[in-house]
């Protein structure tokens, strides 16, 4: 009996051709000559399928997906056997394909069962818009760029946006650098800091009150921890986590930024290092040192014969010039 013909590559159904921009061409050419090298229908692809799903489920590929070149490198000679798996997942709306930044590299992204159910019933244009937004990752993409890349009229795009938002597949985001414009990204992605402004912004506005609270807490740490002999940025960060003073988790670099503002305002100063070489911070000396006498004391006849101690432990003995500015 002659061998059965291998399954054909039916991947191009979700990859609609576009006339301009970063058009996603049919993917059959991506895995060229695969059909002739695939195994019989009875081949068990279960181990390969599990490895393929595991790779696409890796958190580092969330949003953009796995590049086709990365699949070739990872699977080696077994790469050609991925075709039936890709076709199966594509038909079940579990797999999407896109091209990022106008390049020719194809990226594969895995959808969860919940996301796949949300994709059911979407037409080609809606899936195309989803793929373009997906390729933008957590930096999002402006609506005008979506229109250019998909060549879909604005009225149709507006309906598609509303449909995808209703299904919680995408969400609109406003960047702190352009509050009047709207960009889109996948619903479950956390926007990049350059888009939201990071923890220092709340609903697109610079949060002065929140920053002031954190600065005051750092000042308290510098004054009270280690008996005021110096505290490192890591110790300050650990104390902030322990006291739960921030509504968002701050990285060590973000704590460093707060410390830098206090250094700039000369509220604290750097003095010494830890055994590991990390800088220690202490309360800054007062720029204008106050002393223990008042202006009326200057009128006393024996003023020039007094010993005076200033708050920074500077002592002037009798018969030294007692002027203070």
Secondary structure, DSSP 8 states (H G I E B T S, - for coil): -----------GGG----SSSS----GGGGGTT-GGG---TT---HHHHHHHHHHHT-GGGTTT-EEHHHHHHHHGGGGGGGHHHHHHHHHTT-EEEEESTT-S-EEEEE--HHHHHHHTT--HHHHHHHHHHHHTGGG-EEHHHHHHHH---HHHHHHHHHHHHHTTSEEEEEETTEEEEEEEEETT----HHHH-GGGEETTEE-HHHHHHHHHHHHHHHHHGGGGT-B-HHHHHHHHHHHT--SS---HHHHHHHHHHHHHTTSEEEEEE-TTS-EEEEE---SS--BS--GGGGGSTTGGG--EEBTTS-EE-TTS-----
